[in-house]
Amino acid sequence: DWEEGTKRTEEDVASSFYAFLQNVYAVFGDDLIEKKLYLSGESYAGMYIPSIAHMIHIQNQNLLIDT
């Protein structure tokens, strides 16, 4: 069923967005390192934005532990 292959959880979206964000910082990091990151959206993004923010928070905590 094609619909089964397109379903995504909030955790899937958060992980994908975090991977995208890592790539953005890898390419443009020197220009972005001192900039604040704001997450925003409309409508259903209210379901995804908290998951994305949580993923970023957890990954940042892991970076602090690893260093």
PAZAPA-4460 file (N, C-alpha, C; in steps of 0.05 Angstrom, whole numbers, plus 32768, in hexadecimal, padded with zeros to 4 digits):
% residues 67
    n_x    n_y    n_z   ca_x   ca_y   ca_z    c_x    c_y    c_z   seq   type   mol
   8011   7FE8   8000   8000   8000   8000   8012   8019   8000     1      D     A
   800F   802A   7FED   8020   8042   7FEA   801D   8055   8001     2      W     A
   8005   8055   800E   8001   8068   8025   8012   8060   803C     3      E     A
   8017   8046   8040   8028   803D   8057   8044   8048   8054     4      E     A
   804E   8049   803B   8069   8053   8037   806D   8071   803B     5      G     A
   8057   8080   803A   8059   809D   803D   8052   80A7   8059     6      T     A
   804A   8096   806B   8043   809E   8086   805D   80A4   8095     7      K     A
   805D   80BA   80A4   8074   80C2   80B3   806B   80CA   80CF     8      R     A
   807C   80C3   80E3   8076   80CB   80FE   8083   80E6   8104     9      T     A
   807C   80F1   811A   8089   810A   8122   80A7   8106   8127    10      E     A
   80AE   80EF   8131   80CA   80E8   8135   80D9   80E6   811B    11      E     A
   80CC   80DA   8107   80D9   80D8   80EC   80DE   80F4   80E1    12      D     A
   80CA   8106   80E3   80CD   8121   80D9   80E4   812F   80E8    13      V     A
   80E4   812C   8103   80F9   8139   8113   8114   812F   810C    14      A     A
   8117   8116   8108   8131   810A   8100   813A   8114   80E5    15      S     A
   8128   8115   80D2   812E   811F   80B7   8136   813C   80B8    16      S     A
   8127   814C   80C7   812D   8168   80C9   8148   816D   80D6    17      F     A
   814E   815D   80EB   8168   8160   80F8   817F   8159   80E5    18      Y     A
   817B   8144   80D5   8190   813D   80C1   8193   8154   80AD    19      A     A
   817D   815F   80A4   817E   8176   8092   818D   818D   809F    20      F     A
   8186   8193   80B8   8193   81A9   80C6   81B1   81A5   80C9    21      L     A
   81B9   818C   80CE   81D6   8186   80D0   81E4   818C   80B5    22      Q     A
   81D7   8186   809F   81E2   818C   8085   81E4   81AA   8080    23      N     A
   81CF   81B8   8088   81CF   81D5   8084   81E7   81E1   8094    24      V     A
   81EB   81D8   80AD   8201   81E3   80BC   821C   81DA   80B2    25      Y     A
   821D   81C2   80A6   8236   81B9   809A   823E   81CB   8082    26      A     A
   822A   81D3   8073   8230   81E3   805B   8233   8201   8062    27      V     A
   8221   820C   8073   8220   8228   8078   8227   822F   8095    28      F     A
   8233   821C   80A3   8238   821F   80C0   8247   8239   80C8    29      G     A
   825B   8241   80B9   826A   8259   80C0   8259   8271   80C1    30      D     A
   8245   8272   80AF   8233   8289   80AE   821C   8287   80C2    31      D     A
   8216   826F   80CB   81FF   826B   80DC   8205   8266   80F9    32      L     A
   821D   8261   80FF   8224   8257   811A   821C   826A   8131    33      I     A
   821C   8284   812C   8214   8297   8140   81F7   82A0   813E    34      E     A
   81E9   8295   812B   81CD   829D   8126   81BA   828C   8137    35      K     A
   81A4   8298   8140   8190   8289   814E   817F   8279   813A    36      K     A
   8175   8263   8143   8163   8252   8132   8147   8255   813D    37      L     A
   8135   825D   812C   8118   825F   8133   8109   824A   8123    38      Y     A
   80F8   823B   8131   80E7   8228   8124   80CB   8233   8123    39      L     A
   80BE   8232   810C   80A3   823C   810B   8094   822C   80F5    40      S     A
   807A   822E   80F5   806A   8221   80E1   804D   8229   80E5    41      G     A
   803D   821F   80D5   8020   8225   80D7   8011   820B   80D6    42      E     A
   7FF8   820C   80DF   7FE6   81F6   80DE   7FF1   81DD   80EB    43      S     A
   7FF5   81C8   80DB   7FFD   81AE   80E7   801A   81AE   80F0    44      Y     A
   8029   81C3   80E9   8045   81C5   80F2   8046   81C5   8111    45      A     A
   8030   81CD   811D   802E   81CC   813B   8032   81B1   8146    46      G     A
   802F   819D   8136   8034   8181   813E   8051   817A   813A    47      M     A
   805E   8185   8126   8079   817D   8120   808E   818F   812D    48      Y     A
   8089   81A8   8130   809D   81BB   813B   80A6   81B2   8157    49      I     A
   8094   81AB   8169   809E   81A2   8183   80B0   8189   8181    50      P     A
   80AA   8177   816F   80BA   815F   816C   80D6   8166   8161    51      S     A
   80D6   8178   814E   80F0   8182   8143   8100   8190   8158    52      I     A
   80F4   81A1   8168   8102   81B0   817D   810C   819C   8192    53      A     A
   80FD   8188   8198   8106   8174   81AC   811E   8164   81A1    54      H     A
   811D   815D   8188   8133   814F   817C   814D   815F   817C    55      M     A
   814B   8179   8176   8162   818B   8176   816D   818D   8193    56      I     A
   815A   8190   81A6   8163   8192   81C2   8172   8178   81CB    57      H     A
   8166   8161   81C5   8173   8148   81CD   818E   8145   81C0    58      I     A
   8190   814B   81A6   81AA   8148   8198   81BE   815C   81A3    59      Q     A
   81B6   8174   81AA   81C8   8187   81B6   81D2   817D   81D1    60      N     A
   81C0   8171   81E1   81C9   8165   81FA   81DD   814F   81F6    61      Q     A
   81D9   813F   81E2   81EC   8129   81DB   8207   8135   81D4    62      N     A
   8207   814B   81C5   8220   8157   81BD   822F   8161   81D6    63      L     A
   8221   816C   81E9   822E   8176   8202   8239   815F   8212    64      L     A
   822B   8148   8212   8235   8131   8221   824E   8125   8214    65      I     A
   824E   8125   81FA   8264   8119   81EB   827E   812A   81EC    66      D     A
   827B   8143   81F2   8294   8154   81F3   829F   8158   820E    67      T     A
***
